[in-house]
Amino acid sequence: MSPSEPTSGTPVRTLEQRLEALRRANEIRSQRARLKKDLKNGAIRIEQILADPPEFIKTAKVIDVLMAVPNCGKVKSTKALNHCRISPNKTVGGLSERQRRELVSFFQA
Protein backbone atom coordinates (compact mmCIF):
# COMPACT_ATOMS: atom_id res chain seq x y z
CA MET A 1 0.00 0.00 0.00
CA SER A 2 1.46 3.34 -0.99
CA PRO A 3 1.26 6.41 1.27
CA SER A 4 -1.21 8.11 -1.10
CA GLU A 5 -3.81 5.31 -0.77
CA PRO A 6 -6.52 5.74 1.87
CA THR A 7 -6.07 3.42 4.84
CA SER A 8 -9.69 3.42 5.97
CA GLY A 9 -12.57 1.52 4.40
CA THR A 10 -14.18 4.79 3.37
CA PRO A 11 -15.11 4.78 -0.31
CA VAL A 12 -13.53 7.41 -2.51
CA ARG A 13 -16.15 9.77 -3.93
CA THR A 14 -15.94 12.13 -6.83
CA LEU A 15 -16.61 15.83 -6.39
CA GLU A 16 -20.01 15.42 -8.08
CA GLN A 17 -20.96 12.61 -5.71
CA ARG A 18 -19.96 14.67 -2.67
CA LEU A 19 -21.89 17.69 -3.93
CA GLU A 20 -24.96 15.56 -4.63
CA ALA A 21 -24.80 14.05 -1.12
CA LEU A 22 -24.49 17.54 0.35
CA ARG A 23 -27.46 18.76 -1.72
CA ARG A 24 -29.59 15.81 -0.54
CA ALA A 25 -28.57 16.35 3.10
CA ASN A 26 -29.47 20.05 2.89
CA GLU A 27 -32.85 19.23 1.31
CA ILE A 28 -33.62 16.72 4.07
CA ARG A 29 -32.69 19.28 6.75
CA SER A 30 -34.95 21.86 5.11
CA GLN A 31 -37.86 19.42 4.89
CA ARG A 32 -37.41 18.42 8.54
CA ALA A 33 -37.32 22.07 9.60
CA ARG A 34 -40.58 22.76 7.71
CA LEU A 35 -42.21 19.69 9.28
CA LYS A 36 -41.13 20.73 12.79
CA LYS A 37 -42.44 24.26 12.15
CA ASP A 38 -45.77 22.79 10.99
CA LEU A 39 -45.88 20.65 14.15
CA LYS A 40 -45.12 23.66 16.33
CA ASN A 41 -47.88 25.81 14.81
CA GLY A 42 -50.45 23.00 14.70
CA ALA A 43 -50.68 22.61 10.91
CA ILE A 44 -49.91 18.91 11.30
CA ARG A 45 -50.29 16.55 14.24
CA ILE A 46 -47.70 14.12 15.60
CA GLU A 47 -50.19 11.27 15.15
CA GLN A 48 -50.19 11.86 11.38
CA ILE A 49 -46.40 11.76 11.20
CA LEU A 50 -46.13 8.62 13.31
CA ALA A 51 -48.87 6.81 11.38
CA ASP A 52 -47.29 7.45 7.98
CA PRO A 53 -43.86 9.09 8.29
CA PRO A 54 -42.50 10.86 5.21
CA GLU A 55 -39.23 9.40 3.89
CA PHE A 56 -37.16 12.42 5.00
CA ILE A 57 -38.19 12.06 8.65
CA LYS A 58 -37.56 8.32 8.97
CA THR A 59 -33.88 8.80 9.86
CA ALA A 60 -34.61 11.52 12.46
CA LYS A 61 -34.54 10.63 16.15
CA VAL A 62 -38.00 10.31 17.65
CA ILE A 63 -37.14 12.58 20.57
CA ASP A 64 -36.17 15.41 18.19
CA VAL A 65 -39.53 15.16 16.43
CA LEU A 66 -41.45 14.95 19.73
CA MET A 67 -39.77 18.09 21.02
CA ALA A 68 -41.31 20.03 18.10
CA VAL A 69 -44.81 19.19 19.39
CA PRO A 70 -46.43 22.14 21.21
CA ASN A 71 -46.08 21.91 25.01
CA CYS A 72 -43.69 18.97 24.65
CA GLY A 73 -40.17 19.78 25.73
CA LYS A 74 -37.33 17.53 26.78
CA VAL A 75 -39.04 16.31 29.97
CA LYS A 76 -42.36 15.35 28.37
CA SER A 77 -40.61 13.84 25.33
CA THR A 78 -38.42 11.70 27.58
CA LYS A 79 -41.46 10.71 29.65
CA ALA A 80 -43.29 9.64 26.46
CA LEU A 81 -40.33 7.54 25.32
CA ASN A 82 -39.98 5.89 28.74
CA HIS A 83 -43.73 5.23 28.96
CA CYS A 84 -43.70 3.58 25.51
CA ARG A 85 -40.42 1.72 26.18
CA ILE A 86 -38.56 3.44 23.35
CA SER A 87 -34.81 4.10 23.34
CA PRO A 88 -33.86 7.79 23.15
CA ASN A 89 -31.67 6.89 20.15
CA LYS A 90 -34.52 5.31 18.16
CA THR A 91 -35.32 6.80 14.77
CA VAL A 92 -38.85 7.38 13.48
CA GLY A 93 -38.33 4.76 10.78
CA GLY A 94 -37.06 2.26 13.36
CA LEU A 95 -40.23 2.31 15.47
CA SER A 96 -42.22 -0.91 15.68
CA GLU A 97 -45.98 -0.88 15.15
CA ARG A 98 -46.49 -1.32 18.90
CA GLN A 99 -44.26 1.66 19.65
CA ARG A 100 -46.09 3.79 17.07
CA ARG A 101 -49.49 2.88 18.54
CA GLU A 102 -48.34 3.60 22.09
CA LEU A 103 -46.88 6.98 21.14
CA VAL A 104 -50.05 7.94 19.27
CA SER A 105 -52.21 6.99 22.27
CA PHE A 106 -49.85 8.86 24.63
CA PHE A 107 -50.40 12.09 22.69
CA GLN A 108 -54.13 11.55 22.19
CA ALA A 109 -54.69 11.14 25.94
N, C-alpha and C positions, 0 to 999 in steps of 0.2 A: 504494500500500500504506500503510495507516495504521499508526501506532506500536503499536497493540494487536494487530495480526496477527502470528502467528509468522513468522519469517524463514527458519527451517529447513524441510526437507522432512518433518519429523516429524509424523505424523498426530495430530490432537487426539483424545484419548480421554475418555470420560465417567468419572465416579468409579466407576461399577459395573464398567466395563471394566478400569480400573486395579486395582480390588480383586480381580476375577476373575483377572487376570494374576498378581497377587501370590500369591493362593491356589494357583494352579497351580504357580508357581515353588517355593513352600514345600513342596508335596506332592512334587514331583520331588526336591527336596533331601532330604526325609525318606526317600523310597524309595531314593535312592542311598546314603544313610548306612546304611540297613538292609542293603542288598546288600553294601556294603563290610564291614560287621560280620560278615555271613554268610561272606564270603570269608576274613576274618581268622581266624574260629574253625573253618573247614573245613566248614561246613554246605553250601557250594556251591563248585564248582571253577571256575577261570578258563576252562577249556575249554568248560564249559556256557554261560557267558556269551558267549564269543566265537562259539560255534556258532549260537546263537539269542538275540541280545541283546534284552532287554526294551525297550520303547519309551522308557522314562525314562532309560535309560543310553546311548542312541544319540548323544546330544549331548555326552556326557562325553568328556574327553580320555582316550585309551588309557593314557597314562602314569599318570594319577590312579587308574585302575582297577587297573593292574598293581601299583601301590605298596600296594594293600590285600591283595595275595596274601602269605601267610606267607613269611617269609625273602626277601622281594623289596622291597628299598628302592630308593632313587633310582639307585644304581649298577647294580644288576641290571636294573631296569626300563629304564634307558637302554641297557644292553648288549643287551637283548632287542630294543628298537626298532631299534638300529643293525644287529644281526644280520639282522633281517627287513626292513631297508630301509624303515622307517616313520618319517615325520616326527614329532617330538615334539609337534607341534600337531594331529596327526590325531585325529579323533573316532572312537569305536567304530563309529558308523553309517557313517563314511566309509571304513572298511577294505575293501579288495578281497578277493575270495575267496582269492587267493594269500597276501595278508598274514595273513588269518585262519588259514589252514592252517599257515603258518610259525610264527606265534605259538603255536598249539596244540602243534605238534611241539616247539618250544623248551621249553615248560613240561612236556611229557610226558617229555622226555629226562632 
